[in-house]
Amino acid sequence: MDLFSISASGMEAQRLRMNIIASNLANVETTHTETGGAYRRKDIVFASQPVGSFDASLRSALDGYASGVKAEGIIEDGRPLKYAYEPGHPDADAKGYVAYPNVNVAEEMVNMITASRSYEANVSAFKATREMAAKALELGQ
């Protein structure tokens, strides 16, 4: 995997992360989903992409290259839902409690800032790699 692909995989991963965060924020008050029950916060799991053969992995490690990142999957947050006593609400249970999503707006905003900064860092790395490649071509002339 070349340096451009590593930065591109990082940008793609952070773009997907931003989409998940936006979905969480859009559903912060969703008490009823298609599957029934309140919306559950979603999170993304990342993993490093394999370089290929053992020789290629060893060579990359010795040269100090990373392997890139990919989205392994999207999981639901296991934290408990928030409950509020609202007996007149259409989604209230028999005791009058409504289950609200386990989305914390402040946490999602911090995650959004982190994802945005990570995306910007990958863009900067991509640009720096492009500039180094262009300088190397100039030296060869």
Chimera marker file (.cmm) of the C-alpha trace (Angstrom):
<marker_set name="trace">
<marker id="1" x="0.000" y="0.000" z="0.000" r="1" g="1" b="0" radius="0.5"/>
<marker id="2" x="1.503" y="3.329" z="-1.001" r="1" g="1" b="0" radius="0.5"/>
<marker id="3" x="1.463" y="6.516" z="1.038" r="1" g="1" b="0" radius="0.5"/>
<marker id="4" x="-1.361" y="8.044" z="-1.000" r="1" g="1" b="0" radius="0.5"/>
<marker id="5" x="-3.572" y="5.021" z="-0.307" r="1" g="1" b="0" radius="0.5"/>
<marker id="6" x="-2.860" y="5.198" z="3.411" r="1" g="1" b="0" radius="0.5"/>
<marker id="7" x="-3.994" y="8.831" z="3.603" r="1" g="1" b="0" radius="0.5"/>
<marker id="8" x="-6.990" y="8.102" z="1.379" r="1" g="1" b="0" radius="0.5"/>
<marker id="9" x="-8.066" y="5.199" z="3.601" r="1" g="1" b="0" radius="0.5"/>
<marker id="10" x="-7.832" y="7.488" z="6.636" r="1" g="1" b="0" radius="0.5"/>
<marker id="11" x="-9.969" y="10.141" z="4.928" r="1" g="1" b="0" radius="0.5"/>
<marker id="12" x="-12.571" y="7.549" z="3.935" r="1" g="1" b="0" radius="0.5"/>
<marker id="13" x="-12.680" y="6.160" z="7.482" r="1" g="1" b="0" radius="0.5"/>
<marker id="14" x="-13.198" y="9.612" z="9.017" r="1" g="1" b="0" radius="0.5"/>
<marker id="15" x="-15.873" y="10.475" z="6.425" r="1" g="1" b="0" radius="0.5"/>
<marker id="16" x="-17.772" y="7.345" z="7.423" r="1" g="1" b="0" radius="0.5"/>
<marker id="17" x="-17.287" y="8.203" z="11.098" r="1" g="1" b="0" radius="0.5"/>
<marker id="18" x="-18.765" y="11.672" z="10.483" r="1" g="1" b="0" radius="0.5"/>
<marker id="19" x="-21.807" y="10.063" z="8.818" r="1" g="1" b="0" radius="0.5"/>
<marker id="20" x="-22.381" y="7.835" z="11.858" r="1" g="1" b="0" radius="0.5"/>
<marker id="21" x="-22.052" y="10.835" z="14.207" r="1" g="1" b="0" radius="0.5"/>
<marker id="22" x="-24.516" y="12.826" z="12.078" r="1" g="1" b="0" radius="0.5"/>
<marker id="23" x="-26.966" y="9.910" z="12.253" r="1" g="1" b="0" radius="0.5"/>
<marker id="24" x="-26.619" y="9.797" z="16.041" r="1" g="1" b="0" radius="0.5"/>
<marker id="25" x="-27.281" y="13.537" z="16.335" r="1" g="1" b="0" radius="0.5"/>
<marker id="26" x="-30.246" y="13.374" z="13.947" r="1" g="1" b="0" radius="0.5"/>
<marker id="27" x="-31.869" y="10.663" z="16.073" r="1" g="1" b="0" radius="0.5"/>
<marker id="28" x="-31.247" y="12.159" z="19.514" r="1" g="1" b="0" radius="0.5"/>
<marker id="29" x="-35.026" y="12.279" z="20.220" r="1" g="1" b="0" radius="0.5"/>
<marker id="30" x="-36.163" y="9.227" z="18.216" r="1" g="1" b="0" radius="0.5"/>
<marker id="31" x="-38.287" y="7.079" z="20.514" r="1" g="1" b="0" radius="0.5"/>
<marker id="32" x="-39.568" y="4.646" z="17.883" r="1" g="1" b="0" radius="0.5"/>
<marker id="33" x="-37.547" y="3.040" z="15.081" r="1" g="1" b="0" radius="0.5"/>
<marker id="34" x="-38.450" y="0.590" z="12.315" r="1" g="1" b="0" radius="0.5"/>
<marker id="35" x="-37.329" y="-2.308" z="14.504" r="1" g="1" b="0" radius="0.5"/>
<marker id="36" x="-39.288" y="-0.954" z="17.469" r="1" g="1" b="0" radius="0.5"/>
<marker id="37" x="-38.000" y="0.802" z="20.546" r="1" g="1" b="0" radius="0.5"/>
<marker id="38" x="-35.798" y="3.835" z="20.868" r="1" g="1" b="0" radius="0.5"/>
<marker id="39" x="-32.835" y="4.576" z="18.619" r="1" g="1" b="0" radius="0.5"/>
<marker id="40" x="-29.547" y="3.208" z="19.930" r="1" g="1" b="0" radius="0.5"/>
<marker id="41" x="-26.340" y="5.160" z="19.438" r="1" g="1" b="0" radius="0.5"/>
<marker id="42" x="-24.088" y="3.696" z="16.778" r="1" g="1" b="0" radius="0.5"/>
<marker id="43" x="-20.305" y="3.608" z="16.678" r="1" g="1" b="0" radius="0.5"/>
<marker id="44" x="-17.788" y="2.437" z="14.116" r="1" g="1" b="0" radius="0.5"/>
<marker id="45" x="-15.013" y="-0.090" z="14.586" r="1" g="1" b="0" radius="0.5"/>
<marker id="46" x="-11.775" y="0.442" z="12.667" r="1" g="1" b="0" radius="0.5"/>
<marker id="47" x="-9.011" y="-2.036" z="11.885" r="1" g="1" b="0" radius="0.5"/>
<marker id="48" x="-5.711" y="-1.762" z="10.077" r="1" g="1" b="0" radius="0.5"/>
<marker id="49" x="-5.678" y="-3.052" z="6.528" r="1" g="1" b="0" radius="0.5"/>
<marker id="50" x="-3.280" y="-5.886" z="5.900" r="1" g="1" b="0" radius="0.5"/>
<marker id="51" x="-0.408" y="-5.055" z="3.583" r="1" g="1" b="0" radius="0.5"/>
<marker id="52" x="-0.340" y="-8.449" z="1.927" r="1" g="1" b="0" radius="0.5"/>
<marker id="53" x="2.226" y="-11.190" z="2.354" r="1" g="1" b="0" radius="0.5"/>
<marker id="54" x="4.428" y="-11.620" z="5.396" r="1" g="1" b="0" radius="0.5"/>
<marker id="55" x="7.420" y="-10.322" z="3.428" r="1" g="1" b="0" radius="0.5"/>
<marker id="56" x="5.509" y="-7.176" z="2.449" r="1" g="1" b="0" radius="0.5"/>
<marker id="57" x="4.359" y="-6.655" z="6.056" r="1" g="1" b="0" radius="0.5"/>
<marker id="58" x="7.894" y="-7.088" z="7.356" r="1" g="1" b="0" radius="0.5"/>
<marker id="59" x="9.310" y="-4.737" z="4.740" r="1" g="1" b="0" radius="0.5"/>
<marker id="60" x="6.666" y="-2.110" z="5.578" r="1" g="1" b="0" radius="0.5"/>
<marker id="61" x="7.383" y="-2.411" z="9.299" r="1" g="1" b="0" radius="0.5"/>
<marker id="62" x="11.121" y="-2.052" z="8.745" r="1" g="1" b="0" radius="0.5"/>
<marker id="63" x="10.579" y="0.967" z="6.496" r="1" g="1" b="0" radius="0.5"/>
<marker id="64" x="8.253" y="2.547" z="9.066" r="1" g="1" b="0" radius="0.5"/>
<marker id="65" x="5.143" y="2.479" z="6.887" r="1" g="1" b="0" radius="0.5"/>
<marker id="66" x="1.680" y="1.983" z="8.290" r="1" g="1" b="0" radius="0.5"/>
<marker id="67" x="-0.852" y="-0.185" z="6.519" r="1" g="1" b="0" radius="0.5"/>
<marker id="68" x="-3.914" y="2.038" z="6.366" r="1" g="1" b="0" radius="0.5"/>
<marker id="69" x="-7.314" y="1.711" z="7.992" r="1" g="1" b="0" radius="0.5"/>
<marker id="70" x="-10.687" y="0.241" z="7.089" r="1" g="1" b="0" radius="0.5"/>
<marker id="71" x="-14.105" y="0.160" z="8.709" r="1" g="1" b="0" radius="0.5"/>
<marker id="72" x="-14.588" y="-3.260" z="10.302" r="1" g="1" b="0" radius="0.5"/>
<marker id="73" x="-18.227" y="-2.649" z="11.115" r="1" g="1" b="0" radius="0.5"/>
<marker id="74" x="-20.870" y="-0.517" z="12.767" r="1" g="1" b="0" radius="0.5"/>
<marker id="75" x="-21.998" y="-1.499" z="16.257" r="1" g="1" b="0" radius="0.5"/>
<marker id="76" x="-24.745" y="-0.348" z="18.595" r="1" g="1" b="0" radius="0.5"/>
<marker id="77" x="-23.700" y="1.229" z="21.878" r="1" g="1" b="0" radius="0.5"/>
<marker id="78" x="-24.600" y="-1.070" z="24.766" r="1" g="1" b="0" radius="0.5"/>
<marker id="79" x="-25.150" y="1.712" z="27.297" r="1" g="1" b="0" radius="0.5"/>
<marker id="80" x="-28.660" y="1.867" z="28.768" r="1" g="1" b="0" radius="0.5"/>
<marker id="81" x="-31.367" y="4.023" z="27.258" r="1" g="1" b="0" radius="0.5"/>
<marker id="82" x="-32.643" y="7.115" z="29.063" r="1" g="1" b="0" radius="0.5"/>
<marker id="83" x="-36.145" y="6.917" z="30.516" r="1" g="1" b="0" radius="0.5"/>
<marker id="84" x="-38.563" y="9.768" z="31.200" r="1" g="1" b="0" radius="0.5"/>
<marker id="85" x="-41.987" y="9.640" z="32.812" r="1" g="1" b="0" radius="0.5"/>
<marker id="86" x="-44.432" y="10.835" z="30.124" r="1" g="1" b="0" radius="0.5"/>
<marker id="87" x="-47.674" y="8.861" z="30.421" r="1" g="1" b="0" radius="0.5"/>
<marker id="88" x="-49.338" y="10.764" z="27.538" r="1" g="1" b="0" radius="0.5"/>
<marker id="89" x="-46.580" y="9.964" z="25.027" r="1" g="1" b="0" radius="0.5"/>
<marker id="90" x="-47.578" y="7.456" z="22.293" r="1" g="1" b="0" radius="0.5"/>
<marker id="91" x="-44.414" y="5.392" z="22.924" r="1" g="1" b="0" radius="0.5"/>
<marker id="92" x="-44.863" y="5.194" z="26.708" r="1" g="1" b="0" radius="0.5"/>
<marker id="93" x="-44.823" y="1.747" z="28.292" r="1" g="1" b="0" radius="0.5"/>
<marker id="94" x="-47.493" y="0.425" z="30.657" r="1" g="1" b="0" radius="0.5"/>
<marker id="95" x="-45.931" y="2.353" z="33.572" r="1" g="1" b="0" radius="0.5"/>
<marker id="96" x="-45.866" y="5.640" z="31.610" r="1" g="1" b="0" radius="0.5"/>
<marker id="97" x="-42.126" y="5.717" z="30.886" r="1" g="1" b="0" radius="0.5"/>
<marker id="98" x="-40.698" y="6.579" z="27.476" r="1" g="1" b="0" radius="0.5"/>
<marker id="99" x="-37.319" y="5.197" z="26.382" r="1" g="1" b="0" radius="0.5"/>
<marker id="100" x="-35.092" y="7.837" z="24.783" r="1" g="1" b="0" radius="0.5"/>
<marker id="101" x="-31.877" y="7.175" z="22.842" r="1" g="1" b="0" radius="0.5"/>
<marker id="102" x="-28.583" y="6.749" z="24.655" r="1" g="1" b="0" radius="0.5"/>
<marker id="103" x="-27.062" y="9.602" z="22.624" r="1" g="1" b="0" radius="0.5"/>
<marker id="104" x="-25.082" y="12.247" z="24.512" r="1" g="1" b="0" radius="0.5"/>
<marker id="105" x="-24.968" y="15.408" z="22.358" r="1" g="1" b="0" radius="0.5"/>
<marker id="106" x="-21.799" y="16.744" z="24.012" r="1" g="1" b="0" radius="0.5"/>
<marker id="107" x="-20.000" y="13.439" z="23.429" r="1" g="1" b="0" radius="0.5"/>
<marker id="108" x="-21.102" y="13.382" z="19.790" r="1" g="1" b="0" radius="0.5"/>
<marker id="109" x="-19.862" y="16.940" z="19.262" r="1" g="1" b="0" radius="0.5"/>
<marker id="110" x="-16.443" y="16.007" z="20.689" r="1" g="1" b="0" radius="0.5"/>
<marker id="111" x="-16.378" y="12.952" z="18.415" r="1" g="1" b="0" radius="0.5"/>
<marker id="112" x="-17.296" y="15.149" z="15.444" r="1" g="1" b="0" radius="0.5"/>
<marker id="113" x="-14.449" y="17.576" z="16.183" r="1" g="1" b="0" radius="0.5"/>
<marker id="114" x="-12.023" y="14.664" z="16.574" r="1" g="1" b="0" radius="0.5"/>
<marker id="115" x="-13.134" y="13.095" z="13.286" r="1" g="1" b="0" radius="0.5"/>
<marker id="116" x="-12.871" y="16.436" z="11.508" r="1" g="1" b="0" radius="0.5"/>
<marker id="117" x="-9.348" y="17.026" z="12.803" r="1" g="1" b="0" radius="0.5"/>
<marker id="118" x="-8.313" y="13.487" z="11.873" r="1" g="1" b="0" radius="0.5"/>
<marker id="119" x="-9.664" y="14.036" z="8.372" r="1" g="1" b="0" radius="0.5"/>
<marker id="120" x="-7.715" y="17.309" z="8.104" r="1" g="1" b="0" radius="0.5"/>
<marker id="121" x="-4.537" y="15.548" z="9.275" r="1" g="1" b="0" radius="0.5"/>
<marker id="122" x="-4.952" y="12.935" z="6.535" r="1" g="1" b="0" radius="0.5"/>
<marker id="123" x="-5.498" y="15.673" z="3.948" r="1" g="1" b="0" radius="0.5"/>
<marker id="124" x="-2.300" y="17.380" z="5.131" r="1" g="1" b="0" radius="0.5"/>
<marker id="125" x="-0.362" y="14.107" z="4.924" r="1" g="1" b="0" radius="0.5"/>
<marker id="126" x="-1.727" y="13.496" z="1.421" r="1" g="1" b="0" radius="0.5"/>
<marker id="127" x="-0.695" y="16.998" z="0.288" r="1" g="1" b="0" radius="0.5"/>
<marker id="128" x="2.770" y="16.657" z="1.848" r="1" g="1" b="0" radius="0.5"/>
<marker id="129" x="3.289" y="13.319" z="0.080" r="1" g="1" b="0" radius="0.5"/>
<marker id="130" x="2.172" y="14.849" z="-3.226" r="1" g="1" b="0" radius="0.5"/>
<marker id="131" x="4.570" y="17.782" z="-2.770" r="1" g="1" b="0" radius="0.5"/>
<marker id="132" x="7.473" y="15.442" z="-1.922" r="1" g="1" b="0" radius="0.5"/>
<marker id="133" x="6.760" y="13.346" z="-5.014" r="1" g="1" b="0" radius="0.5"/>
<marker id="134" x="6.652" y="16.468" z="-7.176" r="1" g="1" b="0" radius="0.5"/>
<marker id="135" x="9.996" y="17.682" z="-5.745" r="1" g="1" b="0" radius="0.5"/>
<marker id="136" x="11.547" y="14.274" z="-6.377" r="1" g="1" b="0" radius="0.5"/>
<marker id="137" x="10.408" y="14.472" z="-10.005" r="1" g="1" b="0" radius="0.5"/>
<marker id="138" x="11.903" y="17.956" z="-10.307" r="1" g="1" b="0" radius="0.5"/>
<marker id="139" x="15.243" y="16.663" z="-8.979" r="1" g="1" b="0" radius="0.5"/>
<marker id="140" x="15.255" y="13.945" z="-11.621" r="1" g="1" b="0" radius="0.5"/>
<marker id="141" x="15.048" y="16.459" z="-14.479" r="1" g="1" b="0" radius="0.5"/>
<link id1="1" id2="2" r="1" g="1" b="0" radius="0.2"/>
<link id1="2" id2="3" r="1" g="1" b="0" radius="0.2"/>
<link id1="3" id2="4" r="1" g="1" b="0" radius="0.2"/>
<link id1="4" id2="5" r="1" g="1" b="0" radius="0.2"/>
<link id1="5" id2="6" r="1" g="1" b="0" radius="0.2"/>
<link id1="6" id2="7" r="1" g="1" b="0" radius="0.2"/>
<link id1="7" id2="8" r="1" g="1" b="0" radius="0.2"/>
<link id1="8" id2="9" r="1" g="1" b="0" radius="0.2"/>
<link id1="9" id2="10" r="1" g="1" b="0" radius="0.2"/>
<link id1="10" id2="11" r="1" g="1" b="0" radius="0.2"/>
<link id1="11" id2="12" r="1" g="1" b="0" radius="0.2"/>
<link id1="12" id2="13" r="1" g="1" b="0" radius="0.2"/>
<link id1="13" id2="14" r="1" g="1" b="0" radius="0.2"/>
<link id1="14" id2="15" r="1" g="1" b="0" radius="0.2"/>
<link id1="15" id2="16" r="1" g="1" b="0" radius="0.2"/>
<link id1="16" id2="17" r="1" g="1" b="0" radius="0.2"/>
<link id1="17" id2="18" r="1" g="1" b="0" radius="0.2"/>
<link id1="18" id2="19" r="1" g="1" b="0" radius="0.2"/>
<link id1="19" id2="20" r="1" g="1" b="0" radius="0.2"/>
<link id1="20" id2="21" r="1" g="1" b="0" radius="0.2"/>
<link id1="21" id2="22" r="1" g="1" b="0" radius="0.2"/>
<link id1="22" id2="23" r="1" g="1" b="0" radius="0.2"/>
<link id1="23" id2="24" r="1" g="1" b="0" radius="0.2"/>
<link id1="24" id2="25" r="1" g="1" b="0" radius="0.2"/>
<link id1="25" id2="26" r="1" g="1" b="0" radius="0.2"/>
<link id1="26" id2="27" r="1" g="1" b="0" radius="0.2"/>
<link id1="27" id2="28" r="1" g="1" b="0" radius="0.2"/>
<link id1="28" id2="29" r="1" g="1" b="0" radius="0.2"/>
<link id1="29" id2="30" r="1" g="1" b="0" radius="0.2"/>
<link id1="30" id2="31" r="1" g="1" b="0" radius="0.2"/>
<link id1="31" id2="32" r="1" g="1" b="0" radius="0.2"/>
<link id1="32" id2="33" r="1" g="1" b="0" radius="0.2"/>
<link id1="33" id2="34" r="1" g="1" b="0" radius="0.2"/>
<link id1="34" id2="35" r="1" g="1" b="0" radius="0.2"/>
<link id1="35" id2="36" r="1" g="1" b="0" radius="0.2"/>
<link id1="36" id2="37" r="1" g="1" b="0" radius="0.2"/>
<link id1="37" id2="38" r="1" g="1" b="0" radius="0.2"/>
<link id1="38" id2="39" r="1" g="1" b="0" radius="0.2"/>
<link id1="39" id2="40" r="1" g="1" b="0" radius="0.2"/>
<link id1="40" id2="41" r="1" g="1" b="0" radius="0.2"/>
<link id1="41" id2="42" r="1" g="1" b="0" radius="0.2"/>
<link id1="42" id2="43" r="1" g="1" b="0" radius="0.2"/>
<link id1="43" id2="44" r="1" g="1" b="0" radius="0.2"/>
<link id1="44" id2="45" r="1" g="1" b="0" radius="0.2"/>
<link id1="45" id2="46" r="1" g="1" b="0" radius="0.2"/>
<link id1="46" id2="47" r="1" g="1" b="0" radius="0.2"/>
<link id1="47" id2="48" r="1" g="1" b="0" radius="0.2"/>
<link id1="48" id2="49" r="1" g="1" b="0" radius="0.2"/>
<link id1="49" id2="50" r="1" g="1" b="0" radius="0.2"/>
<link id1="50" id2="51" r="1" g="1" b="0" radius="0.2"/>
<link id1="51" id2="52" r="1" g="1" b="0" radius="0.2"/>
<link id1="52" id2="53" r="1" g="1" b="0" radius="0.2"/>
<link id1="53" id2="54" r="1" g="1" b="0" radius="0.2"/>
<link id1="54" id2="55" r="1" g="1" b="0" radius="0.2"/>
<link id1="55" id2="56" r="1" g="1" b="0" radius="0.2"/>
<link id1="56" id2="57" r="1" g="1" b="0" radius="0.2"/>
<link id1="57" id2="58" r="1" g="1" b="0" radius="0.2"/>
<link id1="58" id2="59" r="1" g="1" b="0" radius="0.2"/>
<link id1="59" id2="60" r="1" g="1" b="0" radius="0.2"/>
<link id1="60" id2="61" r="1" g="1" b="0" radius="0.2"/>
<link id1="61" id2="62" r="1" g="1" b="0" radius="0.2"/>
<link id1="62" id2="63" r="1" g="1" b="0" radius="0.2"/>
<link id1="63" id2="64" r="1" g="1" b="0" radius="0.2"/>
<link id1="64" id2="65" r="1" g="1" b="0" radius="0.2"/>
<link id1="65" id2="66" r="1" g="1" b="0" radius="0.2"/>
<link id1="66" id2="67" r="1" g="1" b="0" radius="0.2"/>
<link id1="67" id2="68" r="1" g="1" b="0" radius="0.2"/>
<link id1="68" id2="69" r="1" g="1" b="0" radius="0.2"/>
<link id1="69" id2="70" r="1" g="1" b="0" radius="0.2"/>
<link id1="70" id2="71" r="1" g="1" b="0" radius="0.2"/>
<link id1="71" id2="72" r="1" g="1" b="0" radius="0.2"/>
<link id1="72" id2="73" r="1" g="1" b="0" radius="0.2"/>
<link id1="73" id2="74" r="1" g="1" b="0" radius="0.2"/>
<link id1="74" id2="75" r="1" g="1" b="0" radius="0.2"/>
<link id1="75" id2="76" r="1" g="1" b="0" radius="0.2"/>
<link id1="76" id2="77" r="1" g="1" b="0" radius="0.2"/>
<link id1="77" id2="78" r="1" g="1" b="0" radius="0.2"/>
<link id1="78" id2="79" r="1" g="1" b="0" radius="0.2"/>
<link id1="79" id2="80" r="1" g="1" b="0" radius="0.2"/>
<link id1="80" id2="81" r="1" g="1" b="0" radius="0.2"/>
<link id1="81" id2="82" r="1" g="1" b="0" radius="0.2"/>
<link id1="82" id2="83" r="1" g="1" b="0" radius="0.2"/>
<link id1="83" id2="84" r="1" g="1" b="0" radius="0.2"/>
<link id1="84" id2="85" r="1" g="1" b="0" radius="0.2"/>
<link id1="85" id2="86" r="1" g="1" b="0" radius="0.2"/>
<link id1="86" id2="87" r="1" g="1" b="0" radius="0.2"/>
<link id1="87" id2="88" r="1" g="1" b="0" radius="0.2"/>
<link id1="88" id2="89" r="1" g="1" b="0" radius="0.2"/>
<link id1="89" id2="90" r="1" g="1" b="0" radius="0.2"/>
<link id1="90" id2="91" r="1" g="1" b="0" radius="0.2"/>
<link id1="91" id2="92" r="1" g="1" b="0" radius="0.2"/>
<link id1="92" id2="93" r="1" g="1" b="0" radius="0.2"/>
<link id1="93" id2="94" r="1" g="1" b="0" radius="0.2"/>
<link id1="94" id2="95" r="1" g="1" b="0" radius="0.2"/>
<link id1="95" id2="96" r="1" g="1" b="0" radius="0.2"/>
<link id1="96" id2="97" r="1" g="1" b="0" radius="0.2"/>
<link id1="97" id2="98" r="1" g="1" b="0" radius="0.2"/>
<link id1="98" id2="99" r="1" g="1" b="0" radius="0.2"/>
<link id1="99" id2="100" r="1" g="1" b="0" radius="0.2"/>
<link id1="100" id2="101" r="1" g="1" b="0" radius="0.2"/>
<link id1="101" id2="102" r="1" g="1" b="0" radius="0.2"/>
<link id1="102" id2="103" r="1" g="1" b="0" radius="0.2"/>
<link id1="103" id2="104" r="1" g="1" b="0" radius="0.2"/>
<link id1="104" id2="105" r="1" g="1" b="0" radius="0.2"/>
<link id1="105" id2="106" r="1" g="1" b="0" radius="0.2"/>
<link id1="106" id2="107" r="1" g="1" b="0" radius="0.2"/>
<link id1="107" id2="108" r="1" g="1" b="0" radius="0.2"/>
<link id1="108" id2="109" r="1" g="1" b="0" radius="0.2"/>
<link id1="109" id2="110" r="1" g="1" b="0" radius="0.2"/>
<link id1="110" id2="111" r="1" g="1" b="0" radius="0.2"/>
<link id1="111" id2="112" r="1" g="1" b="0" radius="0.2"/>
<link id1="112" id2="113" r="1" g="1" b="0" radius="0.2"/>
<link id1="113" id2="114" r="1" g="1" b="0" radius="0.2"/>
<link id1="114" id2="115" r="1" g="1" b="0" radius="0.2"/>
<link id1="115" id2="116" r="1" g="1" b="0" radius="0.2"/>
<link id1="116" id2="117" r="1" g="1" b="0" radius="0.2"/>
<link id1="117" id2="118" r="1" g="1" b="0" radius="0.2"/>
<link id1="118" id2="119" r="1" g="1" b="0" radius="0.2"/>
<link id1="119" id2="120" r="1" g="1" b="0" radius="0.2"/>
<link id1="120" id2="121" r="1" g="1" b="0" radius="0.2"/>
<link id1="121" id2="122" r="1" g="1" b="0" radius="0.2"/>
<link id1="122" id2="123" r="1" g="1" b="0" radius="0.2"/>
<link id1="123" id2="124" r="1" g="1" b="0" radius="0.2"/>
<link id1="124" id2="125" r="1" g="1" b="0" radius="0.2"/>
<link id1="125" id2="126" r="1" g="1" b="0" radius="0.2"/>
<link id1="126" id2="127" r="1" g="1" b="0" radius="0.2"/>
<link id1="127" id2="128" r="1" g="1" b="0" radius="0.2"/>
<link id1="128" id2="129" r="1" g="1" b="0" radius="0.2"/>
<link id1="129" id2="130" r="1" g="1" b="0" radius="0.2"/>
<link id1="130" id2="131" r="1" g="1" b="0" radius="0.2"/>
<link id1="131" id2="132" r="1" g="1" b="0" radius="0.2"/>
<link id1="132" id2="133" r="1" g="1" b="0" radius="0.2"/>
<link id1="133" id2="134" r="1" g="1" b="0" radius="0.2"/>
<link id1="134" id2="135" r="1" g="1" b="0" radius="0.2"/>
<link id1="135" id2="136" r="1" g="1" b="0" radius="0.2"/>
<link id1="136" id2="137" r="1" g="1" b="0" radius="0.2"/>
<link id1="137" id2="138" r="1" g="1" b="0" radius="0.2"/>
<link id1="138" id2="139" r="1" g="1" b="0" radius="0.2"/>
<link id1="139" id2="140" r="1" g="1" b="0" radius="0.2"/>
<link id1="140" id2="141" r="1" g="1" b="0" radius="0.2"/>
</marker_set>
